[in-house]
Amino acid sequence: MRVKKITELNRLSVEEFKSEPKTPLIIVLDNVRSLNNIGSVFRTSDAFLVEAVYLCGITATPPNVEIHKTALGAENSVAWAYYSDTDQAVEELKKNGYTLCAVEQAQNSIMLDELQLDSTKKYAVILGNEVKGVQQDVVSRCDCCVEIPQYGTKHSLNVSVAAGMVIWEFSKQLK
């Protein structure tokens, strides 16, 4: 085996990316404070043709040198919007017919490996603050909670790692 050269990967240009059909998925970051996590979510969203990233509350926005360090330009390809309050984003998504799924450990959550999506629907996945998670009032307005099964001693994952796992699963089921 030989590792491919970057020129062999045939990646889309930013203009081509913007015209490609998107996965019917919006990622909502609810008060995510780490600029590296934000950039990483942009990069993963680019990889799976996510429709948009909504940045809410204290979540920083591009242009930002620290976001760019991990996004590597994905903040320029993936559509994004800023909302001063996550509830505003949730309200808009509900009005536009999105099914809202918080990534959170909650009563009656659906384990990610048991999740069954309807490929005729549009989804929004809400990921929360690195310490506090998704706000309870936001969770209460969601259609479901998705939980990532964990078997070790820690009770949570890094938000960008969780985003990657969830985006991958949603992408597999919605593409």
C-alpha positions as CSV (number, residue, x, y, z in Angstrom):
1,M,0.0,0.0,0.0
2,R,1.0,3.6,-0.6
3,V,-0.4,6.7,1.0
4,K,-2.1,8.9,-1.6
5,K,-0.7,12.3,-2.4
6,I,-3.0,15.2,-1.8
7,T,-3.3,15.8,-5.5
8,E,-4.8,12.3,-5.9
9,L,-7.7,12.9,-3.5
10,N,-9.8,14.9,-6.0
11,R,-11.4,17.2,-3.4
12,L,-14.0,19.8,-4.3
13,S,-13.1,23.4,-4.5
14,V,-15.1,25.8,-2.2
15,E,-17.2,26.8,-5.2
16,E,-17.9,23.2,-6.1
17,F,-18.7,22.3,-2.4
18,K,-21.3,25.1,-2.3
19,S,-23.1,23.8,-5.3
20,E,-23.1,20.1,-4.2
21,P,-26.3,18.6,-2.8
22,K,-26.0,18.6,1.0
23,T,-26.8,16.1,3.7
24,P,-30.1,17.3,5.2
25,L,-28.4,18.1,8.5
26,I,-27.6,21.2,10.5
27,I,-25.2,21.2,13.4
28,V,-26.1,23.6,16.3
29,L,-23.3,24.5,18.7
30,D,-24.9,25.6,22.0
31,N,-22.4,27.8,23.9
32,V,-19.3,25.8,22.8
33,R,-16.3,27.8,24.1
34,S,-13.3,26.1,22.6
35,L,-12.2,27.6,19.3
36,N,-10.5,24.4,18.4
37,N,-13.7,22.4,18.9
38,I,-15.6,24.9,16.7
39,G,-13.0,24.6,14.0
40,S,-13.0,20.8,14.2
41,V,-16.8,20.7,13.8
42,F,-16.5,22.9,10.7
43,R,-13.9,20.5,9.2
44,T,-16.1,17.4,10.0
45,S,-19.1,19.2,8.6
46,D,-17.2,19.9,5.4
47,A,-16.2,16.2,5.1
48,F,-19.8,15.0,5.2
49,L,-21.4,17.8,3.2
50,V,-23.4,19.1,6.2
51,E,-25.9,21.8,5.2
52,A,-24.8,24.4,7.8
53,V,-23.4,25.0,11.3
54,Y,-25.3,27.3,13.6
55,L,-23.2,29.0,16.2
56,C,-25.1,30.1,19.3
57,G,-24.5,32.1,22.5
58,I,-20.8,32.3,23.5
59,T,-19.8,30.2,20.5
60,A,-17.2,32.2,18.5
61,T,-17.7,32.9,14.8
62,P,-15.4,33.1,11.8
63,P,-13.3,34.8,10.8
64,N,-11.0,33.8,13.6
65,V,-7.4,32.6,13.4
66,E,-7.9,30.0,16.2
67,I,-11.0,28.5,14.5
68,H,-9.1,28.4,11.2
69,K,-6.2,26.4,12.8
70,T,-8.5,23.3,13.1
71,A,-11.1,24.2,10.4
72,L,-8.3,24.6,7.8
73,G,-10.7,26.7,5.6
74,A,-13.9,24.6,6.1
75,E,-15.3,27.7,7.8
76,N,-15.3,29.2,4.2
77,S,-17.0,26.2,2.6
78,V,-19.7,25.3,5.1
79,A,-22.6,27.7,5.5
80,W,-23.0,29.1,9.0
81,A,-25.2,31.5,11.0
82,Y,-24.9,33.1,14.4
83,Y,-27.7,33.3,17.0
84,S,-27.2,35.2,20.2
85,D,-29.5,32.6,21.9
86,T,-29.8,28.9,21.1
87,D,-33.6,29.1,21.5
88,Q,-33.7,31.5,18.4
89,A,-32.0,28.8,16.3
90,V,-34.3,26.1,17.7
91,E,-37.4,28.2,16.8
92,E,-36.2,28.8,13.3
93,L,-35.3,25.1,12.8
94,K,-38.7,24.0,14.0
95,K,-40.5,26.5,11.7
96,N,-38.5,25.1,8.8
97,G,-39.5,21.5,9.5
98,Y,-36.3,20.1,11.1
99,T,-36.4,17.2,13.6
100,L,-34.2,18.4,16.5
101,C,-31.9,15.9,18.2
102,A,-29.8,16.9,21.2
103,V,-26.7,14.9,21.8
104,E,-27.1,14.4,25.5
105,Q,-27.3,11.8,28.3
106,A,-31.0,12.1,29.2
107,Q,-34.0,10.0,30.2
108,N,-35.3,8.1,27.2
109,S,-32.3,9.0,25.0
110,I,-31.7,6.9,21.9
111,M,-28.3,5.2,21.8
112,L,-26.5,6.2,18.7
113,D,-26.0,2.6,17.6
114,E,-29.8,2.1,17.8
115,L,-30.8,5.3,16.0
116,Q,-33.1,4.9,13.0
117,L,-33.5,8.0,11.0
118,D,-36.2,8.8,8.4
119,S,-34.3,9.6,5.2
120,T,-37.2,11.8,4.0
121,K,-36.7,14.2,7.0
122,K,-34.3,17.0,7.7
123,Y,-32.4,16.9,11.0
124,A,-30.7,19.3,13.3
125,V,-28.2,18.0,15.9
126,I,-27.5,20.1,18.9
127,L,-24.2,19.8,20.8
128,G,-23.5,21.6,24.0
129,N,-21.0,23.3,26.1
130,E,-17.9,21.4,27.1
131,V,-18.8,21.5,30.8
132,K,-22.5,22.0,31.0
133,G,-23.7,20.1,27.9
134,V,-26.9,21.2,26.1
135,Q,-29.0,23.6,28.1
136,Q,-32.1,21.9,29.7
137,D,-34.5,24.4,28.1
138,V,-33.1,23.5,24.7
139,V,-33.2,19.7,25.4
140,S,-36.9,20.2,26.4
141,R,-37.7,21.6,23.0
142,C,-36.0,18.8,21.1
143,D,-37.8,15.8,19.4
144,C,-35.2,13.4,20.8
145,C,-31.9,13.0,22.6
146,V,-29.1,10.9,21.1
147,E,-26.6,9.3,23.4
148,I,-23.2,7.9,22.5
149,P,-22.7,4.6,24.3
150,Q,-19.6,4.7,26.6
151,Y,-18.1,1.9,28.5
152,G,-15.1,3.4,30.4
153,T,-14.7,5.5,33.5
154,K,-15.4,8.9,32.0
155,H,-18.9,10.2,31.5
156,S,-18.5,12.3,28.4
157,L,-16.5,12.8,25.2
158,N,-14.9,15.9,23.8
159,V,-17.6,17.9,21.9
160,S,-15.8,17.7,18.6
161,V,-15.2,14.0,18.9
162,A,-18.9,13.5,19.8
163,A,-19.8,15.7,16.8
164,G,-17.7,13.5,14.5
165,M,-19.3,10.3,15.6
166,V,-22.8,11.7,15.3
167,I,-22.3,13.4,12.0
168,W,-20.9,10.2,10.6
169,E,-23.9,8.2,11.7
170,F,-26.4,10.8,10.4
171,S,-24.5,11.0,7.1
172,K,-24.6,7.3,6.6
173,Q,-28.3,7.1,7.2
174,L,-29.3,10.3,5.3
175,K,-27.1,10.0,2.2
